Amino acid sequence: MARIFDITKVKSDTHVLDSASLSSFQQHTDCRCTRLLTIICAVTAAVFILLSVVLATILAVGGKKESFNTRPFSFHPNHEPQWPQPSGSLYGQFKKAAIATDHGLCSEIGRNILFAGGNAIDATIASLICIGVVNPQNSGLGGGFLMTVYNRTTGKCITLNARESAPASSSTLMFAENASEATVGYKSIAIPTELHGLWTAFRKFSSGKVSWKQLIQPSIDLAIKGFPVSSNLALILKRKERQIMDEKSLRAVFVNPNTGKVYEEGDRLTRYSLGQTLQMIANASDPNYLFYKGEIAKIIVSEMKENGGIITAKDLYSYNTIIETSPIQVPLPSTNLIMCGPPPPSSFAVTQLIVSILAEFYMNGQPVDLNDPLVYHRLIEAEKFGYAHRSQLGDLPFVKEAQLLINNMTTSSYAKWIKSLIKDVAQPIQYYMKDAQYQKPDHGTSHVSVIDEDGNAVSTTDTINLRLGSLRVSPILGIVWNNEMDDFSTPGLTNAFNIAPSEANFIRPNKRPMSSMSPTIIYDKTNGKVRMSIGASGGSFIISATAQGIIRSLIFNQTIKESVDTPRLHNQFLPHVTQYEETFPQQIVDELRYKHKQSMESTGIQASVVQVIEAADDGFLYGNSDFRRKTSTHAAGY
């Protein structure tokens, strides 16, 4: 008689199964194996189908362009953003006086002048002359500058406008038929004004403890004896190698006779002709007469005439440096601090507006989460509004309506109003400014920041416009000439984004072109002490870099080295895209792109270079020179 199979009984029984029992066992086992195999096959098929669907989805998404509403698969919202490590730039701490420039040699020359009893003006002059020698790609006697000065004794802030101006024979349409003439060659040269401004500053504000010749002699020695080519200069020479080889005046200065190639990093470069010119200027009882009316003026006029330039003798001797005794001064919201800087053609009005908007958001006594993407979204939006206003600004004697706009931009109520317009997502371009227009960027600039032993401060940005200016060097004087005429706008010549040129910046005789330069001094109105001297070089990036330096230091309470080192965001409104440095945390970039709807673009390391000196509450002066300028740069002091 057949028995039901019982595995427990099988295990406990000691006798051998008979044939009937074995047959029953095999039948039952075969049935169970068949069912198990069926289940395994079904599960395998289901897994295969699921994987196929997932793979198809991935391929479909990967084949589409990234959209604002699609998060990347690598996005991890709970991970801490990864900020870069501190740069190798020196974070200087000084007890009495400090200076930061675009080149370490020039910082040391300025420091030596301060130590010899000179004041902030004296140190600035010596450093700017030096920069014109060792950084010819960015500045020099062939250009001009904007300067902000704070006098600790009087508690007054003033500015000097030594910006280049258009020759009297220039006209609005002079480059309409040939736009390249605005950037290369003698017609692109505006009146060179740096020396006029430096001598004016020396006569009005020097300490009287150091002579004019003392300020210039160290740079004469560098020019005649030679100096090592920095990595930044070598980089620019390599980029401009074709133009240098094609132009006799450039070859004479920037091609190494031993190699037949442009100078490389570490090579010793001498500038004998410039050294001789500086010697004449150092020995002159009236350098401005020499340069703008005397022997050097005659050389300049002859050179211009022979090469198609339009600068005349009258253009030179008619120029005046403008001393503004009532510059733009704006309170930093919720503090006792005052931000001071020049009116247009400076862009300080734009810089302070960006700072003021962020202060309205975050100067409330609460800690700021610097990993919060919303902080950077608001910064980007503030930049858009600020830069949109810039296209309406111009040289005030020629653009009367700009004064009314500045009067509005520099009030706390205006910053509050802009704050109220900022939403949590980016808006269409029309939202930020009606009828905004394009203004050309500039690139060839340098900056010097100084605070001296008496608490005086100077912030100065000088320029020859684009790198190596007009790509012309005076064969007699050794001066690299500016191409500042390109800083103006021309009717009908749109930019690469098909944006109309700015009417406020059209060429007019004797007009000074709009600039991004924003030399800034911040002081405490209650005790009269300077808190910060700051500014930047780097064309249109100057505004955003200077603003972020102030915001991070005085609103986010970072050290000045942190404020300079931290990767930056730049949105100049046109084009309507935010450029971020490659070291900016990708997680925050993704949030800005997908949550806040910002158009983002990586630009490597940006061209903006900040120089800053801070008088901290602990009684020390702290200085930092931006690591982005690869010129062995560092602050100096004592």
Secondary structure, 3 states (H helix, E strand, C coil): CCCCCCHHHHHHCCCCCCHHHHHHHHHHHHHHHHHHHHHHHHHHHHHHHHHHHHHHHHHHHHCCCCCCCCCCCCCCCCCCCCCCCCCCCCEEEECCCEEECCCHHHHHHHHHHHHCCCCHHHHHHHHHHHHHHHCCCCCCCCCEEEEEEEECCCCEEEEEEECCECCCCCCCCCCCCCHHHHCCCHHHCCECCHHHHHHHHHHHHCCCCCCHHHHHHHHHHHHHHCEECCHHHHHHHHHCHHHHHHCHHHHHHHEECCCCEECCCCCEECCHHHHHHHHHHHHCCCHHHHHHCCHHHHHHHHHHHHCCCCCCHHHHHHCCCEEECCCEEEECCCCCEEEEECCCCCCHHHHHHHHHHHHHHHCCCCCCCCCCHHHHHHHHHHHHHHHHHHCCCCCCCCCCHHHHHHHHHCCHHHHHHHHHHCCCCCCCHHHCCCCCCECCCCCEEEEEEEECCCCCEEEEEEEEECCCCCCCECCCCCCECCCHHHHCECCCCCCCCCCCECHHHECCCCCCCCCCCCCEEEEECCCCCEEEEEEEECCCHHHHHHHHHHHHHHHCCCCHHHHHHCCCEECCCCCCCEEECCCCCHHHHHHHHHCCCCCEEECCCCCCEEEEEEECCCCCEEEEECCCCCCCCCCEEC
